[in-house]
Amino acid sequence: MQLYKQQERENHHFLPALLVEDNVVCQMAIHSQLTYLGYQVYVVKTAKEAINLVSNKLYALILINLGLPDQPGETVIQAARDCNLNQSTPLIVCSTYIDKKKEDTCLALGADKVLTKPILTKLLVEAIEESLLKEDS
């Protein structure tokens, strides 16, 4: 995360993050956290919108809710990992309820971390940093 903060100060701009979340309250909370951490947040409510964006734009971070209105969030994970642009982008799943089987499925599809909502900023920062460390190794 320190690297991202340093880049943000040097470049005087925010890093792009994609938030795939259909719940307005969760959107506002996570948007606020990500903005505080130095991201410019793009919010979409459906898997279809998210798949279109991850296929056409590079992001510094992707957060995905699993319970989307049109398709499961897992389809977005798969699309992000299948596309050249976001294959190594830190990708964090956030869901209200997640069991071990669902978590294992998300990780197998390419998610870096799975968090349960509500997400504390400290846990979000730790998840992002762990994802970045995986990327560097």
FENJORA-V361174 format. One record per backbone hydrogen bond with DSSP energy under -0.5 kcal/mol. CO is the residue of the C=O (numbers start at 1). NH is the residue of the N-H. E is the energy in kcal/mol with one decimal. If there is no record, write none. Layout:
CO/NH/E, CO/NH/E
This chain:
1/5/-2.7, 2/6/-2.7, 3/7/-2.7, 4/8/-2.6, 5/9/-2.1, 6/10/-2.5, 7/11/-3.0, 8/12/-1.4, 8/13/-0.8, 15/40/-3.2, 16/60/-3.1, 16/61/-0.9, 17/19/-0.5, 17/42/-3.0, 18/20/-0.6, 18/63/-3.0, 19/21/-0.8, 19/44/-2.3, 20/65/-2.5, 22/24/-0.6, 23/27/-2.7, 24/28/-2.4, 25/29/-2.1, 26/30/-2.8, 27/31/-2.7, 28/32/-2.1, 29/33/-2.0, 30/34/-2.8, 31/35/-2.5, 32/36/-2.2, 33/37/-1.6, 34/39/-2.2, 35/38/-1.5, 38/15/-2.0, 39/41/-0.7, 40/17/-2.7, 41/43/-0.5, 42/19/-3.2, 44/21/-2.2, 45/69/-0.6, 46/50/-2.0, 47/51/-3.1, 48/52/-1.9, 49/53/-2.1, 50/54/-3.0, 51/55/-1.3, 52/56/-0.6, 53/56/-1.3, 53/57/-1.8, 60/90/-0.5, 61/18/-2.5, 62/92/-2.9, 63/20/-3.0, 64/94/-3.0, 66/68/-1.6, 66/73/-2.5, 72/75/-1.7, 73/76/-0.9, 73/77/-1.7, 74/78/-2.4, 75/79/-2.0, 76/80/-2.7, 77/81/-2.2, 78/82/-1.8, 79/83/-1.3, 84/87/-0.7, 86/89/-0.6, 90/62/-2.3, 91/112/-3.0, 91/113/-1.2, 92/64/-2.5, 93/115/-3.2, 94/66/-0.5, 95/117/-2.3, 99/103/-2.6, 100/104/-2.7, 101/105/-2.1, 102/106/-2.4, 103/107/-2.5, 104/108/-2.4, 105/109/-1.9, 106/110/-0.8, 106/111/-2.5, 107/110/-0.7, 113/93/-2.8, 115/95/-2.0, 118/120/-0.6, 120/124/-2.2, 121/125/-2.8, 122/126/-2.2, 123/127/-2.3, 124/128/-2.4, 125/129/-2.7, 126/130/-2.5, 127/131/-2.2, 128/132/-2.3, 129/133/-2.1, 130/134/-2.0, 131/135/-1.8, 132/136/-1.7, 133/137/-1.2
